[in-house]
Amino acid sequence: MTQRMAYFVTQENQSQADFSIDQHGGDIHEDLFPFVIYPEVGIYEVTRVSRETAALLGVPYVCGSQSTNGTFGSSAPIGVP
């Protein structure tokens, strides 16, 4: 069932999107600084658009990631910033 859900989210949902944004707030006990992470691996144009979009959000920390799993592992490789 989990693989079917992941396939649907990636192939039927994210593949049709202009952008994929994965929002997290941290747990109650975590005091986090506002930050945005964008993918730095994969298709150059996706990385460029992701970086530029992240910079426009007005968040003090914008960090590139080399991660290839999680959200980055599903949306960036299929061409969705």
PDB file of N, CA, C and O in Angstrom:
ATOM      1  N   MET A   1       0.814  -1.187   0.000  1.00  0.00           N
ATOM      2  CA  MET A   1       0.000   0.000   0.000  1.00  0.00           C
ATOM      3  C   MET A   1       0.872   1.272   0.000  1.00  0.00           C
ATOM      4  O   MET A   1       0.558   2.249  -0.680  1.00  0.00           O
ATOM      5  N   THR A   2       1.956   1.241   0.764  1.00  0.00           N
ATOM      6  CA  THR A   2       2.853   2.399   0.836  1.00  0.00           C
ATOM      7  C   THR A   2       3.479   2.694  -0.528  1.00  0.00           C
ATOM      8  O   THR A   2       3.585   3.856  -0.922  1.00  0.00           O
ATOM      9  N   GLN A   3       3.887   1.667  -1.236  1.00  0.00           N
ATOM     10  CA  GLN A   3       4.481   1.865  -2.566  1.00  0.00           C
ATOM     11  C   GLN A   3       3.458   2.426  -3.546  1.00  0.00           C
ATOM     12  O   GLN A   3       3.806   3.243  -4.399  1.00  0.00           O
ATOM     13  N   ARG A   4       2.217   2.007  -3.437  1.00  0.00           N
ATOM     14  CA  ARG A   4       1.164   2.548  -4.305  1.00  0.00           C
ATOM     15  C   ARG A   4       0.930   4.032  -4.017  1.00  0.00           C
ATOM     16  O   ARG A   4       0.757   4.832  -4.936  1.00  0.00           O
ATOM     17  N   MET A   5       0.928   4.382  -2.755  1.00  0.00           N
ATOM     18  CA  MET A   5       0.740   5.789  -2.382  1.00  0.00           C
ATOM     19  C   MET A   5       1.906   6.634  -2.881  1.00  0.00           C
ATOM     20  O   MET A   5       1.695   7.721  -3.419  1.00  0.00           O
ATOM     21  N   ALA A   6       3.126   6.151  -2.709  1.00  0.00           N
ATOM     22  CA  ALA A   6       4.303   6.881  -3.166  1.00  0.00           C
ATOM     23  C   ALA A   6       4.278   7.058  -4.682  1.00  0.00           C
ATOM     24  O   ALA A   6       4.619   8.126  -5.190  1.00  0.00           O
ATOM     25  N   TYR A   7       3.874   6.015  -5.402  1.00  0.00           N
ATOM     26  CA  TYR A   7       3.768   6.108  -6.858  1.00  0.00           C
ATOM     27  C   TYR A   7       2.740   7.175  -7.241  1.00  0.00           C
ATOM     28  O   TYR A   7       2.997   7.994  -8.123  1.00  0.00           O
ATOM     29  N   PHE A   8       1.595   7.169  -6.592  1.00  0.00           N
ATOM     30  CA  PHE A   8       0.554   8.146  -6.908  1.00  0.00           C
ATOM     31  C   PHE A   8       1.036   9.570  -6.654  1.00  0.00           C
ATOM     32  O   PHE A   8       0.867  10.449  -7.499  1.00  0.00           O
ATOM     33  N   VAL A   9       1.639   9.793  -5.484  1.00  0.00           N
ATOM     34  CA  VAL A   9       2.117  11.140  -5.147  1.00  0.00           C
ATOM     35  C   VAL A   9       3.151  11.612  -6.162  1.00  0.00           C
ATOM     36  O   VAL A   9       3.102  12.761  -6.603  1.00  0.00           O
ATOM     37  N   THR A  10       4.082  10.748  -6.537  1.00  0.00           N
ATOM     38  CA  THR A  10       5.152  11.130  -7.463  1.00  0.00           C
ATOM     39  C   THR A  10       4.660  11.242  -8.897  1.00  0.00           C
ATOM     40  O   THR A  10       4.856  12.275  -9.538  1.00  0.00           O
ATOM     41  N   GLN A  11       4.036  10.213  -9.399  1.00  0.00           N
ATOM     42  CA  GLN A  11       3.694  10.150 -10.824  1.00  0.00           C
ATOM     43  C   GLN A  11       2.406  10.882 -11.184  1.00  0.00           C
ATOM     44  O   GLN A  11       2.319  11.473 -12.260  1.00  0.00           O
ATOM     45  N   GLU A  12       1.418  10.855 -10.319  1.00  0.00           N
ATOM     46  CA  GLU A  12       0.134  11.463 -10.644  1.00  0.00           C
ATOM     47  C   GLU A  12      -0.022  12.874 -10.077  1.00  0.00           C
ATOM     48  O   GLU A  12      -0.847  13.646 -10.563  1.00  0.00           O
ATOM     49  N   ASN A  13       0.753  13.210  -9.067  1.00  0.00           N
ATOM     50  CA  ASN A  13       0.593  14.499  -8.403  1.00  0.00           C
ATOM     51  C   ASN A  13       1.790  15.408  -8.680  1.00  0.00           C
ATOM     52  O   ASN A  13       1.645  16.431  -9.349  1.00  0.00           O
ATOM     53  N   GLN A  14       2.959  15.048  -8.176  1.00  0.00           N
ATOM     54  CA  GLN A  14       4.143  15.897  -8.319  1.00  0.00           C
ATOM     55  C   GLN A  14       4.554  16.094  -9.776  1.00  0.00           C
ATOM     56  O   GLN A  14       5.034  17.170 -10.132  1.00  0.00           O
ATOM     57  N   SER A  15       4.381  15.109 -10.605  1.00  0.00           N
ATOM     58  CA  SER A  15       4.817  15.227 -11.996  1.00  0.00           C
ATOM     59  C   SER A  15       4.046  16.298 -12.759  1.00  0.00           C
ATOM     60  O   SER A  15       4.515  16.772 -13.794  1.00  0.00           O
ATOM     61  N   GLN A  16       2.881  16.683 -12.269  1.00  0.00           N
ATOM     62  CA  GLN A  16       2.063  17.700 -12.922  1.00  0.00           C
ATOM     63  C   GLN A  16       2.208  19.078 -12.275  1.00  0.00           C
ATOM     64  O   GLN A  16       1.586  20.039 -12.726  1.00  0.00           O
ATOM     65  N   ALA A  17       3.007  19.179 -11.244  1.00  0.00           N
ATOM     66  CA  ALA A  17       3.140  20.427 -10.487  1.00  0.00           C
ATOM     67  C   ALA A  17       4.194  21.349 -11.090  1.00  0.00           C
ATOM     68  O   ALA A  17       5.127  20.895 -11.753  1.00  0.00           O
ATOM     69  N   ASP A  18       4.033  22.648 -10.851  1.00  0.00           N
ATOM     70  CA  ASP A  18       5.050  23.625 -11.226  1.00  0.00           C
ATOM     71  C   ASP A  18       6.161  23.665 -10.182  1.00  0.00           C
ATOM     72  O   ASP A  18       7.331  23.852 -10.516  1.00  0.00           O
ATOM     73  N   PHE A  19       5.785  23.486  -8.913  1.00  0.00           N
ATOM     74  CA  PHE A  19       6.726  23.467  -7.789  1.00  0.00           C
ATOM     75  C   PHE A  19       6.256  22.437  -6.780  1.00  0.00           C
ATOM     76  O   PHE A  19       5.065  22.137  -6.691  1.00  0.00           O
ATOM     77  N   SER A  20       7.194  21.899  -6.024  1.00  0.00           N
ATOM     78  CA  SER A  20       6.871  20.999  -4.929  1.00  0.00           C
ATOM     79  C   SER A  20       7.460  21.600  -3.659  1.00  0.00           C
ATOM     80  O   SER A  20       8.672  21.789  -3.556  1.00  0.00           O
ATOM     81  N   ILE A  21       6.599  21.898  -2.698  1.00  0.00           N
ATOM     82  CA  ILE A  21       7.048  22.492  -1.437  1.00  0.00           C
ATOM     83  C   ILE A  21       6.655  21.554  -0.301  1.00  0.00           C
ATOM     84  O   ILE A  21       5.487  21.201  -0.142  1.00  0.00           O
ATOM     85  N   ASP A  22       7.635  21.166   0.471  1.00  0.00           N
ATOM     86  CA  ASP A  22       7.433  20.272   1.606  1.00  0.00           C
ATOM     87  C   ASP A  22       7.650  21.094   2.870  1.00  0.00           C
ATOM     88  O   ASP A  22       8.781  21.476   3.170  1.00  0.00           O
ATOM     89  N   GLN A  23       6.590  21.370   3.609  1.00  0.00           N
ATOM     90  CA  GLN A  23       6.691  22.250   4.776  1.00  0.00           C
ATOM     91  C   GLN A  23       6.727  21.440   6.073  1.00  0.00           C
ATOM     92  O   GLN A  23       5.977  20.481   6.258  1.00  0.00           O
ATOM     93  N   HIS A  24       7.627  21.863   6.961  1.00  0.00           N
ATOM     94  CA  HIS A  24       7.747  21.247   8.286  1.00  0.00           C
ATOM     95  C   HIS A  24       7.874  22.349   9.325  1.00  0.00           C
ATOM     96  O   HIS A  24       8.439  23.406   9.043  1.00  0.00           O
ATOM     97  N   GLY A  25       7.361  22.115  10.507  1.00  0.00           N
ATOM     98  CA  GLY A  25       7.430  23.123  11.545  1.00  0.00           C
ATOM     99  C   GLY A  25       8.308  22.758  12.724  1.00  0.00           C
ATOM    100  O   GLY A  25       8.521  23.590  13.605  1.00  0.00           O
ATOM    101  N   GLY A  26       8.813  21.560  12.766  1.00  0.00           N
ATOM    102  CA  GLY A  26       9.578  21.133  13.943  1.00  0.00           C
ATOM    103  C   GLY A  26       8.618  20.682  15.033  1.00  0.00           C
ATOM    104  O   GLY A  26       7.410  20.907  14.947  1.00  0.00           O
ATOM    105  N   ASP A  27       9.158  20.056  16.039  1.00  0.00           N
ATOM    106  CA  ASP A  27       8.347  19.610  17.163  1.00  0.00           C
ATOM    107  C   ASP A  27       8.248  20.721  18.195  1.00  0.00           C
ATOM    108  O   ASP A  27       8.966  21.717  18.118  1.00  0.00           O
ATOM    109  N   ILE A  28       7.360  20.547  19.157  1.00  0.00           N
ATOM    110  CA  ILE A  28       7.129  21.566  20.186  1.00  0.00           C
ATOM    111  C   ILE A  28       8.420  21.904  20.936  1.00  0.00           C
ATOM    112  O   ILE A  28       8.640  23.065  21.281  1.00  0.00           O
ATOM    113  N   HIS A  29       9.263  20.924  21.188  1.00  0.00           N
ATOM    114  CA  HIS A  29      10.480  21.147  21.969  1.00  0.00           C
ATOM    115  C   HIS A  29      11.632  21.707  21.129  1.00  0.00           C
ATOM    116  O   HIS A  29      12.701  21.978  21.676  1.00  0.00           O
ATOM    117  N   GLU A  30      11.446  21.888  19.823  1.00  0.00           N
ATOM    118  CA  GLU A  30      12.524  22.377  18.966  1.00  0.00           C
ATOM    119  C   GLU A  30      12.384  23.883  18.721  1.00  0.00           C
ATOM    120  O   GLU A  30      11.315  24.370  18.352  1.00  0.00           O
ATOM    121  N   ASP A  31      13.459  24.590  18.931  1.00  0.00           N
ATOM    122  CA  ASP A  31      13.514  26.020  18.628  1.00  0.00           C
ATOM    123  C   ASP A  31      14.325  26.168  17.347  1.00  0.00           C
ATOM    124  O   ASP A  31      15.555  26.156  17.385  1.00  0.00           O
ATOM    125  N   LEU A  32      13.644  26.307  16.218  1.00  0.00           N
ATOM    126  CA  LEU A  32      14.311  26.316  14.922  1.00  0.00           C
ATOM    127  C   LEU A  32      14.421  27.723  14.351  1.00  0.00           C
ATOM    128  O   LEU A  32      13.515  28.541  14.504  1.00  0.00           O
ATOM    129  N   PHE A  33      15.533  27.990  13.697  1.00  0.00           N
ATOM    130  CA  PHE A  33      15.660  29.213  12.906  1.00  0.00           C
ATOM    131  C   PHE A  33      14.930  28.976  11.588  1.00  0.00           C
ATOM    132  O   PHE A  33      14.966  27.864  11.061  1.00  0.00           O
ATOM    133  N   PRO A  34      14.273  29.987  11.049  1.00  0.00           N
ATOM    134  CA  PRO A  34      13.607  29.809   9.749  1.00  0.00           C
ATOM    135  C   PRO A  34      14.638  29.526   8.653  1.00  0.00           C
ATOM    136  O   PRO A  34      15.615  30.260   8.507  1.00  0.00           O
ATOM    137  N   PHE A  35      14.410  28.456   7.883  1.00  0.00           N
ATOM    138  CA  PHE A  35      15.327  28.119   6.799  1.00  0.00           C
ATOM    139  C   PHE A  35      14.584  27.403   5.683  1.00  0.00           C
ATOM    140  O   PHE A  35      13.502  26.853   5.887  1.00  0.00           O
ATOM    141  N   VAL A  36      15.184  27.421   4.504  1.00  0.00           N
ATOM    142  CA  VAL A  36      14.656  26.733   3.334  1.00  0.00           C
ATOM    143  C   VAL A  36      15.779  25.876   2.767  1.00  0.00           C
ATOM    144  O   VAL A  36      16.923  26.322   2.680  1.00  0.00           O
ATOM    145  N   ILE A  37      15.454  24.662   2.388  1.00  0.00           N
ATOM    146  CA  ILE A  37      16.419  23.773   1.756  1.00  0.00           C
ATOM    147  C   ILE A  37      15.954  23.534   0.321  1.00  0.00           C
ATOM    148  O   ILE A  37      14.777  23.271   0.074  1.00  0.00           O
ATOM    149  N   TYR A  38      16.890  23.628  -0.619  1.00  0.00           N
ATOM    150  CA  TYR A  38      16.575  23.349  -2.023  1.00  0.00           C
ATOM    151  C   TYR A  38      17.558  22.293  -2.537  1.00  0.00           C
ATOM    152  O   TYR A  38      18.663  22.173  -2.008  1.00  0.00           O
ATOM    153  N   PRO A  39      17.168  21.528  -3.561  1.00  0.00           N
ATOM    154  CA  PRO A  39      18.057  20.476  -4.071  1.00  0.00           C
ATOM    155  C   PRO A  39      19.198  21.038  -4.903  1.00  0.00           C
ATOM    156  O   PRO A  39      18.997  21.936  -5.720  1.00  0.00           O
ATOM    157  N   GLU A  40      20.394  20.508  -4.693  1.00  0.00           N
ATOM    158  CA  GLU A  40      21.575  20.873  -5.489  1.00  0.00           C
ATOM    159  C   GLU A  40      22.067  19.704  -6.332  1.00  0.00           C
ATOM    160  O   GLU A  40      23.181  19.746  -6.855  1.00  0.00           O
ATOM    161  N   VAL A  41      21.272  18.690  -6.466  1.00  0.00           N
ATOM    162  CA  VAL A  41      21.641  17.534  -7.284  1.00  0.00           C
ATOM    163  C   VAL A  41      20.578  17.337  -8.358  1.00  0.00           C
ATOM    164  O   VAL A  41      19.428  17.743  -8.193  1.00  0.00           O
ATOM    165  N   GLY A  42      20.972  16.717  -9.442  1.00  0.00           N
ATOM    166  CA  GLY A  42      20.004  16.434 -10.493  1.00  0.00           C
ATOM    167  C   GLY A  42      20.076  17.435 -11.623  1.00  0.00           C
ATOM    168  O   GLY A  42      21.151  17.929 -11.963  1.00  0.00           O
ATOM    169  N   ILE A  43      18.948  17.728 -12.194  1.00  0.00           N
ATOM    170  CA  ILE A  43      18.833  18.584 -13.362  1.00  0.00           C
ATOM    171  C   ILE A  43      19.222  20.022 -13.021  1.00  0.00           C
ATOM    172  O   ILE A  43      18.672  20.610 -12.090  1.00  0.00           O
ATOM    173  N   TYR A  44      20.164  20.585 -13.768  1.00  0.00           N
ATOM    174  CA  TYR A  44      20.661  21.937 -13.476  1.00  0.00           C
ATOM    175  C   TYR A  44      19.534  22.965 -13.414  1.00  0.00           C
ATOM    176  O   TYR A  44      19.498  23.772 -12.486  1.00  0.00           O
ATOM    177  N   GLU A  45      18.624  22.956 -14.368  1.00  0.00           N
ATOM    178  CA  GLU A  45      17.547  23.956 -14.410  1.00  0.00           C
ATOM    179  C   GLU A  45      16.643  23.856 -13.182  1.00  0.00           C
ATOM    180  O   GLU A  45      16.187  24.877 -12.668  1.00  0.00           O
ATOM    181  N   VAL A  46      16.381  22.646 -12.711  1.00  0.00           N
ATOM    182  CA  VAL A  46      15.573  22.454 -11.498  1.00  0.00           C
ATOM    183  C   VAL A  46      16.292  23.053 -10.298  1.00  0.00           C
ATOM    184  O   VAL A  46      15.673  23.716  -9.465  1.00  0.00           O
ATOM    185  N   THR A  47      17.597  22.823 -10.208  1.00  0.00           N
ATOM    186  CA  THR A  47      18.401  23.377  -9.119  1.00  0.00           C
ATOM    187  C   THR A  47      18.394  24.906  -9.166  1.00  0.00           C
ATOM    188  O   THR A  47      18.226  25.560  -8.137  1.00  0.00           O
ATOM    189  N   ARG A  48      18.574  25.465 -10.341  1.00  0.00           N
ATOM    190  CA  ARG A  48      18.617  26.923 -10.495  1.00  0.00           C
ATOM    191  C   ARG A  48      17.285  27.561 -10.094  1.00  0.00           C
ATOM    192  O   ARG A  48      17.263  28.522  -9.325  1.00  0.00           O
ATOM    193  N   VAL A  49      16.188  27.032 -10.610  1.00  0.00           N
ATOM    194  CA  VAL A  49      14.870  27.577 -10.284  1.00  0.00           C
ATOM    195  C   VAL A  49      14.557  27.391  -8.802  1.00  0.00           C
ATOM    196  O   VAL A  49      13.988  28.283  -8.173  1.00  0.00           O
ATOM    197  N   SER A  50      14.922  26.246  -8.246  1.00  0.00           N
ATOM    198  CA  SER A  50      14.688  25.986  -6.823  1.00  0.00           C
ATOM    199  C   SER A  50      15.449  26.977  -5.953  1.00  0.00           C
ATOM    200  O   SER A  50      14.898  27.521  -4.995  1.00  0.00           O
ATOM    201  N   ARG A  51      16.715  27.212  -6.285  1.00  0.00           N
ATOM    202  CA  ARG A  51      17.551  28.151  -5.518  1.00  0.00           C
ATOM    203  C   ARG A  51      16.981  29.568  -5.607  1.00  0.00           C
ATOM    204  O   ARG A  51      16.867  30.251  -4.589  1.00  0.00           O
ATOM    205  N   GLU A  52      16.626  30.011  -6.798  1.00  0.00           N
ATOM    206  CA  GLU A  52      16.089  31.361  -6.975  1.00  0.00           C
ATOM    207  C   GLU A  52      14.754  31.538  -6.256  1.00  0.00           C
ATOM    208  O   GLU A  52      14.508  32.580  -5.647  1.00  0.00           O
ATOM    209  N   THR A  53      13.905  30.541  -6.323  1.00  0.00           N
ATOM    210  CA  THR A  53      12.614  30.601  -5.640  1.00  0.00           C
ATOM    211  C   THR A  53      12.798  30.631  -4.128  1.00  0.00           C
ATOM    212  O   THR A  53      12.132  31.400  -3.436  1.00  0.00           O
ATOM    213  N   ALA A  54      13.694  29.802  -3.619  1.00  0.00           N
ATOM    214  CA  ALA A  54      13.970  29.776  -2.178  1.00  0.00           C
ATOM    215  C   ALA A  54      14.463  31.142  -1.698  1.00  0.00           C
ATOM    216  O   ALA A  54      14.081  31.596  -0.619  1.00  0.00           O
ATOM    217  N   ALA A  55      15.301  31.792  -2.490  1.00  0.00           N
ATOM    218  CA  ALA A  55      15.842  33.108  -2.117  1.00  0.00           C
ATOM    219  C   ALA A  55      14.754  34.175  -2.069  1.00  0.00           C
ATOM    220  O   ALA A  55      14.893  35.155  -1.338  1.00  0.00           O
ATOM    221  N   LEU A  56      13.684  34.009  -2.824  1.00  0.00           N
ATOM    222  CA  LEU A  56      12.599  34.990  -2.860  1.00  0.00           C
ATOM    223  C   LEU A  56      11.654  34.892  -1.670  1.00  0.00           C
ATOM    224  O   LEU A  56      10.829  35.783  -1.464  1.00  0.00           O
ATOM    225  N   LEU A  57      11.761  33.832  -0.889  1.00  0.00           N
ATOM    226  CA  LEU A  57      10.821  33.615   0.212  1.00  0.00           C
ATOM    227  C   LEU A  57      11.065  34.506   1.427  1.00  0.00           C
ATOM    228  O   LEU A  57      10.227  34.568   2.327  1.00  0.00           O
ATOM    229  N   GLY A  58      12.201  35.193   1.461  1.00  0.00           N
ATOM    230  CA  GLY A  58      12.482  36.093   2.572  1.00  0.00           C
ATOM    231  C   GLY A  58      12.885  35.393   3.863  1.00  0.00           C
ATOM    232  O   GLY A  58      12.779  35.973   4.944  1.00  0.00           O
ATOM    233  N   VAL A  59      13.337  34.173   3.759  1.00  0.00           N
ATOM    234  CA  VAL A  59      13.779  33.405   4.918  1.00  0.00           C
ATOM    235  C   VAL A  59      15.275  33.644   5.096  1.00  0.00           C
ATOM    236  O   VAL A  59      16.015  33.647   4.112  1.00  0.00           O
ATOM    237  N   PRO A  60      15.742  33.847   6.343  1.00  0.00           N
ATOM    238  CA  PRO A  60      17.145  34.219   6.537  1.00  0.00           C
ATOM    239  C   PRO A  60      18.181  33.178   6.115  1.00  0.00           C
ATOM    240  O   PRO A  60      19.305  33.548   5.778  1.00  0.00           O
ATOM    241  N   TYR A  61      17.843  31.906   6.123  1.00  0.00           N
ATOM    242  CA  TYR A  61      18.807  30.868   5.784  1.00  0.00           C
ATOM    243  C   TYR A  61      18.289  30.044   4.607  1.00  0.00           C
ATOM    244  O   TYR A  61      17.226  29.428   4.692  1.00  0.00           O
ATOM    245  N   VAL A  62      19.043  30.037   3.517  1.00  0.00           N
ATOM    246  CA  VAL A  62      18.722  29.252   2.330  1.00  0.00           C
ATOM    247  C   VAL A  62      19.881  28.296   2.103  1.00  0.00           C
ATOM    248  O   VAL A  62      21.010  28.730   1.876  1.00  0.00           O
ATOM    249  N   CYS A  63      19.611  27.001   2.163  1.00  0.00           N
ATOM    250  CA  CYS A  63      20.662  25.989   2.121  1.00  0.00           C
ATOM    251  C   CYS A  63      20.441  25.012   0.977  1.00  0.00           C
ATOM    252  O   CYS A  63      19.335  24.506   0.786  1.00  0.00           O
ATOM    253  N   GLY A  64      21.497  24.749   0.219  1.00  0.00           N
ATOM    254  CA  GLY A  64      21.445  23.716  -0.794  1.00  0.00           C
ATOM    255  C   GLY A  64      21.676  22.352  -0.165  1.00  0.00           C
ATOM    256  O   GLY A  64      22.420  22.232   0.808  1.00  0.00           O
ATOM    257  N   SER A  65      21.045  21.327  -0.715  1.00  0.00           N
ATOM    258  CA  SER A  65      21.181  19.977  -0.169  1.00  0.00           C
ATOM    259  C   SER A  65      21.631  19.002  -1.253  1.00  0.00           C
ATOM    260  O   SER A  65      21.202  19.096  -2.403  1.00  0.00           O
ATOM    261  N   GLN A  66      22.487  18.080  -0.879  1.00  0.00           N
ATOM    262  CA  GLN A  66      22.934  17.014  -1.756  1.00  0.00           C
ATOM    263  C   GLN A  66      22.114  15.742  -1.556  1.00  0.00           C
ATOM    264  O   GLN A  66      22.430  14.703  -2.135  1.00  0.00           O
ATOM    265  N   SER A  67      21.072  15.818  -0.748  1.00  0.00           N
ATOM    266  CA  SER A  67      20.252  14.648  -0.445  1.00  0.00           C
ATOM    267  C   SER A  67      19.538  14.139  -1.693  1.00  0.00           C
ATOM    268  O   SER A  67      19.118  14.925  -2.542  1.00  0.00           O
ATOM    269  N   THR A  68      19.406  12.838  -1.794  1.00  0.00           N
ATOM    270  CA  THR A  68      18.685  12.241  -2.916  1.00  0.00           C
ATOM    271  C   THR A  68      17.517  11.386  -2.442  1.00  0.00           C
ATOM    272  O   THR A  68      16.986  10.585  -3.210  1.00  0.00           O
ATOM    273  N   ASN A  69      17.114  11.548  -1.186  1.00  0.00           N
ATOM    274  CA  ASN A  69      15.963  10.789  -0.697  1.00  0.00           C
ATOM    275  C   ASN A  69      14.889  11.746  -0.187  1.00  0.00           C
ATOM    276  O   ASN A  69      15.073  12.962  -0.242  1.00  0.00           O
ATOM    277  N   GLY A  70      13.794  11.227   0.297  1.00  0.00           N
ATOM    278  CA  GLY A  70      12.716  12.068   0.784  1.00  0.00           C
ATOM    279  C   GLY A  70      12.094  12.860  -0.356  1.00  0.00           C
ATOM    280  O   GLY A  70      12.010  12.371  -1.483  1.00  0.00           O
ATOM    281  N   THR A  71      11.665  14.061  -0.071  1.00  0.00           N
ATOM    282  CA  THR A  71      11.012  14.900  -1.088  1.00  0.00           C
ATOM    283  C   THR A  71      11.935  15.170  -2.254  1.00  0.00           C
ATOM    284  O   THR A  71      11.499  15.129  -3.404  1.00  0.00           O
ATOM    285  N   PHE A  72      13.211  15.449  -1.983  1.00  0.00           N
ATOM    286  CA  PHE A  72      14.158  15.716  -3.074  1.00  0.00           C
ATOM    287  C   PHE A  72      14.283  14.485  -3.963  1.00  0.00           C
ATOM    288  O   PHE A  72      14.450  14.602  -5.177  1.00  0.00           O
ATOM    289  N   GLY A  73      14.202  13.332  -3.366  1.00  0.00           N
ATOM    290  CA  GLY A  73      14.344  12.106  -4.137  1.00  0.00           C
ATOM    291  C   GLY A  73      13.157  11.805  -5.010  1.00  0.00           C
ATOM    292  O   GLY A  73      13.236  10.924  -5.867  1.00  0.00           O
ATOM    293  N   SER A  74      12.045  12.513  -4.824  1.00  0.00           N
ATOM    294  CA  SER A  74      10.873  12.225  -5.647  1.00  0.00           C
ATOM    295  C   SER A  74      10.525  13.354  -6.608  1.00  0.00           C
ATOM    296  O   SER A  74      10.105  13.068  -7.730  1.00  0.00           O
ATOM    297  N   SER A  75      10.673  14.600  -6.237  1.00  0.00           N
ATOM    298  CA  SER A  75      10.243  15.683  -7.131  1.00  0.00           C
ATOM    299  C   SER A  75      11.370  16.231  -8.008  1.00  0.00           C
ATOM    300  O   SER A  75      11.171  16.394  -9.212  1.00  0.00           O
ATOM    301  N   ALA A  76      12.517  16.512  -7.457  1.00  0.00           N
ATOM    302  CA  ALA A  76      13.612  17.103  -8.256  1.00  0.00           C
ATOM    303  C   ALA A  76      14.039  16.213  -9.428  1.00  0.00           C
ATOM    304  O   ALA A  76      14.203  16.724 -10.536  1.00  0.00           O
ATOM    305  N   PRO A  77      14.223  14.916  -9.231  1.00  0.00           N
ATOM    306  CA  PRO A  77      14.660  14.071 -10.360  1.00  0.00           C
ATOM    307  C   PRO A  77      13.660  13.999 -11.516  1.00  0.00           C
ATOM    308  O   PRO A  77      14.048  13.684 -12.640  1.00  0.00           O
ATOM    309  N   ILE A  78      12.382  14.285 -11.259  1.00  0.00           N
ATOM    310  CA  ILE A  78      11.408  14.244 -12.347  1.00  0.00           C
ATOM    311  C   ILE A  78      11.183  15.625 -12.951  1.00  0.00           C
ATOM    312  O   ILE A  78      10.245  15.829 -13.722  1.00  0.00           O
ATOM    313  N   GLY A  79      12.062  16.583 -12.592  1.00  0.00           N
ATOM    314  CA  GLY A  79      12.039  17.900 -13.219  1.00  0.00           C
ATOM    315  C   GLY A  79      11.172  18.937 -12.552  1.00  0.00           C
ATOM    316  O   GLY A  79      10.861  19.956 -13.169  1.00  0.00           O
ATOM    317  N   VAL A  80      10.768  18.716 -11.310  1.00  0.00           N
ATOM    318  CA  VAL A  80       9.914  19.658 -10.591  1.00  0.00           C
ATOM    319  C   VAL A  80      10.735  20.356  -9.517  1.00  0.00           C
ATOM    320  O   VAL A  80      11.225  19.711  -8.590  1.00  0.00           O
ATOM    321  N   PRO A  81      10.892  21.694  -9.639  1.00  0.00           N
ATOM    322  CA  PRO A  81      11.660  22.426  -8.600  1.00  0.00           C
ATOM    323  C   PRO A  81      10.965  22.376  -7.257  1.00  0.00           C
ATOM    324  O   PRO A  81      11.466  22.933  -6.281  1.00  0.00           O
TER     325      PRO A  81
END
